Amino acid sequence: MFLASINAAVRRWIAYRRTVAALRALDTRELADLGIARANIPAVAARAVK
C-alpha cells in the first residue's frame, strides 16, 4: 500500500512536469486561445493531474 501511494505520487509529479513543459512550449497567442495566462501554467497543470 505504501509503495503504491509513492508510485502514484511519482506518476502525478511526472504528469505535472510534462504538462508544464508542454504549456510552456506554446507561444502567448496559443495560450490565449486556450484561455490560459502564462503565469497560470503551474496552476493549470496542477488541476490537470488531480
C-alpha positions as CSV (number, residue, x, y, z in Angstrom):
1,M,0.0,0.0,0.0
2,F,2.8,2.4,0.9
3,L,4.7,1.7,-2.3
4,A,1.5,2.1,-4.3
5,S,0.9,5.6,-2.9
6,I,4.5,6.6,-3.6
7,N,4.2,5.2,-7.2
8,A,1.0,7.2,-7.7
9,A,2.6,10.4,-6.4
10,V,5.6,10.0,-8.7
11,R,3.3,9.4,-11.7
12,R,1.4,12.6,-10.8
13,W,4.6,14.6,-10.5
14,I,5.8,13.3,-13.9
15,A,2.5,14.1,-15.5
16,Y,2.6,17.6,-13.9
17,R,6.1,18.3,-15.2
18,R,5.1,17.1,-18.7
19,T,2.0,19.3,-18.7
20,V,4.0,22.3,-17.6
21,A,6.7,21.7,-20.3
22,A,4.0,21.3,-23.0
23,L,2.2,24.5,-22.0
24,R,5.5,26.5,-21.7
25,A,6.3,25.4,-25.2
26,L,3.3,27.2,-26.5
27,D,3.6,30.9,-27.5
28,T,1.5,33.5,-25.8
29,R,-1.1,33.6,-28.6
30,E,-1.7,29.9,-28.4
31,L,-2.1,30.1,-24.6
32,A,-4.5,32.9,-25.0
33,D,-6.5,30.8,-27.5
34,L,-6.8,28.2,-24.7
35,G,-7.7,30.8,-22.1
36,I,-4.5,30.4,-20.2
37,A,-2.2,33.1,-19.0
38,R,1.5,32.2,-18.9
39,A,1.5,33.0,-15.1
40,N,-1.2,30.4,-14.6
41,I,0.6,27.5,-16.2
42,P,1.6,25.8,-12.9
43,A,-2.0,26.0,-11.5
44,V,-3.5,24.7,-14.7
45,A,-1.0,21.8,-14.8
46,A,-1.8,21.0,-11.1
47,R,-5.5,20.9,-11.8
48,A,-4.9,18.7,-14.9
49,V,-3.2,16.0,-12.9
50,K,-5.5,15.8,-9.9
